[in-house]
């Protein structure tokens, strides 16, 4: 028995040693695998970094080479030079351009935007004639051409100032008018003229701008001539020199000569009223694009096919709860989804990929921009070019304001802004301006929900209640959520088209969904179909198992005056315990203090 016991002990000891060796071997193998993977990861990162650096250097080399070739061409004097300027000529192709579709769209030759005379592809671009397009063209026709005003066209990048002005110039009667379009670039002035049914391009160095412009303007004395100065920035000395030459040219014959300046500057700087009156200077500001305008634009099939590649989700966009497009979305869904990022910039919406837009916005935000800078409208001469990308100029009734260009920019800047600063901004910039005040009110709501929670005062018997702080995450009713968060969560919609609510509070444990509409208005519509769509996207079951609430959150001082009307899609929530025709009474109204 003793021998058997010792043998059993020996066996167990050997078994233990064997397991220890196996465990040591397994750990060693696992450690080697991790080290190998880490080495491979570092090597991949190193290779990727080298590849990026190589691409950057190659891009820089090509740019330098291009500039070198351009300088060489400008320094040479070919036999076809007219008055010292080397012109490249081609057919104007004006018969292929103009208004179409009952003046809802304008057909434009793409080579006019690229300023490339060698471009003979005859590719057509379709411009949507939104309300701002029509107003800008009316300003150019009535104030600049007919009344001889020195026209200044201002607005943030991506509003269509340049394309609208170019379309206007190309729609003129070329038997009556000569057109010169000057685009100010870092190294050259790109000059385009339309004369006698032909167009011609040249590049003028800033070092010889005075002589070059005089030669370009020569030969049309006593005839009608309009000059457009595009991309002007007052802090650039080279731009100032070109502007002065254009003023001298215009003043020499104001009866026949017209001048328009297109700029992204929010202000011309110090205004000299007497000089402005003497020069007959008038300004026109262009507002940013709205979601409705984008949706109307893409109804044109040819325009949509042109911009479709830029509406694709070309990256995995986790921060938007969006995955790569599967190709099954409608054109409207594509536009709505990208609007969260591109916002009021048509350039971002229709001319840049999602990856490029996000990179540009993130770079601008990281440059040190804060929310107050955006609300001040610091663009053009008063800020780095990077900040231009973050700003939109929007219209609320008779009021116009500077706001973040998109919801993505607004929420990102708000996250970096202290609650006390948001309150101060609401006081400073929201007074008398409902658009700015409403945006800041929504930002304050999310800030407090994420940091401290809210104390709300209900209208009626509920009186005061506290909403606990909770996690705030993005939510798309287009994508939905497969699994509800385990903890109480505030979902922030990223779609400007979700309608009716600004947040969805989901408490899985209590089986409760609360929609919140933050507004400073004295009345607000109640569109129940949007709430039904959100409940379906969240996979909330019907039948009364979950409690569904709707709260209109307003400034506490507006509690007595606030109205819920009109009510649309009555009965849409009947399967969630809402009685048809009684929705306005079931909805709650609560107030918070923003001071």
FENZI-V878883 format. One record per run of one state. SS is the DSSP state (H for helix, E for strand, L for the rest). FROM is the first residue (numbers start at 1). LEN is the number of residues. If there is no record, write none. Layout:
SS,FROM,LEN
SS,FROM,LEN
//
This chain:
L,1,1
H,2,74
L,76,6
E,82,1
L,83,2
E,85,1
L,86,2
E,88,4
L,92,2
H,94,3
L,97,1
E,98,3
L,101,4
E,105,5
L,110,1
H,111,4
L,115,9
E,124,5
L,129,2
H,131,16
L,147,3
E,150,5
L,155,6
H,161,10
L,171,7
E,178,7
L,185,3
E,188,8
L,196,2
E,198,8
H,206,12
L,218,7
E,225,6
L,231,6
H,237,15
L,252,5
E,257,7
L,264,9
H,273,7
L,280,1
E,281,5
L,286,5
H,291,7
L,298,3
H,301,11
L,312,5
E,317,1
H,318,3
L,321,1
E,322,1
L,323,8
H,331,12
L,343,3
H,346,6
L,352,2
H,354,13
L,367,4
H,371,5
L,376,4
H,380,3
L,383,2
H,385,4
L,389,2
E,391,6
L,397,2
E,399,6
L,405,2
H,407,9
L,416,3
H,419,12
L,431,3
H,434,18
L,452,2
E,454,5
L,459,5
E,464,4
L,468,3
E,471,5
L,476,13
E,489,5
L,494,9
E,503,5
L,508,4
E,512,7
L,519,4
E,523,5
H,528,10
L,538,9
E,547,9
H,556,3
L,559,4
E,563,6
L,569,5
H,574,3
L,577,6
H,583,4
L,587,1
E,588,5
L,593,3
//
